[in-house]
């Protein structure tokens, strides 16, 4: 499962987990496009919930998607802890990160952090997810 919007690369394999229909559209017939959940754009929501409540609500959308897909068929959830090209440095509410980790642990799903744009010390910590003590099972890094 991946987030929409998101960007994880332009090769055939990475396009299948890139939550950007315009990029993937040409290649969709050649790949299995993975299920998506909304990226946590809580700052844009116009409701009466606090940011912490919104963070939990966005994380709970992952659990709903896992249950809809069938937990036994979900291997991993990939996310950019700090959004990159598709979401302009999107940072979720603090509550989002702990809840995502909890959900992945509950269902035995790997949590993958795509730290290509936010890792290697670019945010003041070695990994972007370190700002929330959100420990992934797998990290994707790249030279910058």
C-alpha positions as CSV (number, residue, x, y, z in Angstrom):
1,X,0.0,0.0,0.0
2,X,1.2,3.5,-0.8
3,X,0.0,7.0,-0.4
4,X,-1.7,9.3,-2.9
5,X,-0.1,11.5,-3.9
6,X,3.5,10.3,-3.6
7,X,6.6,9.8,-5.6
8,X,8.9,6.8,-5.4
9,X,10.6,6.9,-8.8
10,X,10.1,6.6,-12.5
11,X,11.1,3.0,-13.3
12,X,8.4,0.4,-13.9
13,X,8.7,-1.1,-10.4
14,X,8.7,2.2,-8.6
15,X,5.9,3.6,-10.7
16,X,3.6,0.8,-9.3
17,X,4.0,2.3,-5.9
18,X,4.0,6.0,-7.0
19,X,0.7,7.6,-6.1
20,X,0.6,9.8,-9.2
21,X,-1.8,8.7,-11.9
22,X,-0.4,11.1,-14.5
23,X,3.1,9.6,-14.2
24,X,2.0,6.0,-14.1
25,X,-0.8,6.2,-16.7
26,X,1.2,5.2,-19.8
27,X,2.6,2.2,-18.0
28,X,-0.4,1.0,-16.1
29,X,-1.2,-1.9,-18.6
30,X,2.2,-3.3,-17.9
31,X,2.1,-3.3,-14.1
32,X,0.1,-4.0,-11.0
33,X,-0.8,-0.6,-9.5
34,X,-0.7,-0.9,-5.7
35,X,-3.6,0.3,-3.5
36,X,-3.4,3.8,-2.1
37,X,-4.5,5.8,0.9
38,X,-4.6,9.6,1.1
39,X,-1.5,11.4,2.1
40,X,-2.0,13.2,5.4
41,X,-2.8,16.7,4.2
42,X,-4.4,17.5,7.5
43,X,-3.4,21.2,7.4
44,X,-5.9,21.6,4.5
45,X,-8.8,20.0,6.2
46,X,-11.7,22.3,7.1
47,X,-13.3,20.6,10.1
48,X,-13.5,20.9,13.9
49,X,-10.8,18.3,14.6
50,X,-7.5,19.0,16.2
51,X,-4.3,18.3,14.2
52,X,-3.7,15.3,16.5
53,X,-7.2,13.9,15.8
54,X,-6.6,14.4,12.0
55,X,-3.3,12.6,12.2
56,X,-5.0,9.6,13.8
57,X,-7.8,9.8,11.3
58,X,-5.4,9.7,8.3
59,X,-3.5,6.8,9.8
60,X,-6.8,4.9,10.4
61,X,-7.4,5.1,6.7
62,X,-4.4,2.8,6.3
63,X,-6.1,0.3,8.6
64,X,-9.3,0.5,6.7
65,X,-7.4,-0.2,3.4
66,X,-5.6,-3.1,5.0
67,X,-8.9,-4.7,6.1
68,X,-10.5,-4.0,2.7
69,X,-7.6,-5.6,0.8
70,X,-7.3,-8.5,3.4
71,X,-4.4,-8.3,5.8
72,X,-2.9,-11.5,4.5
73,X,-2.4,-9.9,1.1
74,X,-0.6,-6.8,2.3
75,X,3.1,-7.0,2.5
76,X,4.1,-3.4,3.2
77,X,3.2,0.2,3.5
78,X,5.6,2.6,1.9
79,X,5.6,6.3,2.8
80,X,7.9,9.4,2.7
81,X,8.1,10.5,6.3
82,X,8.5,14.0,5.0
83,X,6.8,14.3,1.6
84,X,9.0,15.0,-1.4
85,X,8.3,15.8,-5.0
86,X,4.6,15.0,-5.0
87,X,3.6,16.8,-1.8
88,X,6.1,19.7,-1.3
89,X,7.7,18.8,2.0
90,X,4.4,17.5,3.6
91,X,4.7,16.8,7.3
92,X,1.9,14.9,9.0
93,X,0.6,15.6,12.5
94,X,2.8,14.0,15.2
95,X,0.1,11.5,16.0
96,X,0.2,10.0,12.5
97,X,3.6,8.4,12.8
98,X,3.1,6.5,16.0
99,X,-0.3,5.3,14.8
100,X,1.1,4.1,11.4
101,X,3.8,2.1,13.2
102,X,1.1,0.6,15.6
103,X,-1.1,-0.4,12.6
104,X,1.7,-2.0,10.7
105,X,2.8,-4.0,13.8
106,X,-0.7,-5.1,14.5
107,X,-1.1,-6.7,11.0
108,X,2.5,-7.9,10.6
109,X,3.0,-5.4,7.7
110,X,6.5,-4.0,6.9
111,X,6.8,-0.2,7.3
112,X,9.0,1.2,4.5
113,X,10.3,4.8,4.7
114,X,11.3,6.3,1.4
115,X,14.0,8.7,2.7
116,X,15.6,9.5,-0.7
117,X,14.7,13.1,-0.4
118,X,14.5,13.5,3.4
119,X,17.3,11.2,4.6
120,X,21.1,11.5,5.0
121,X,20.9,14.4,7.4
122,X,18.9,16.8,5.1
123,X,16.4,17.6,7.9
124,X,18.7,17.9,10.8
125,X,18.4,14.2,11.8
126,X,19.9,11.4,9.8
127,X,16.5,10.1,8.7
128,X,13.3,12.2,8.4
129,X,11.3,9.7,10.4
130,X,13.7,10.2,13.3
131,X,11.9,13.5,14.1
132,X,9.0,11.4,15.4
133,X,10.9,8.4,16.6
134,X,9.1,6.4,13.9
135,X,11.3,3.4,13.2
136,X,10.7,1.7,9.8
137,X,11.5,-1.9,9.0
138,X,13.1,-0.9,5.7
139,X,14.6,2.4,4.6
140,X,15.2,3.5,1.0
141,X,18.2,5.9,0.7
142,X,20.0,7.5,-2.2
143,X,22.9,9.8,-2.9
144,X,22.0,13.4,-3.0
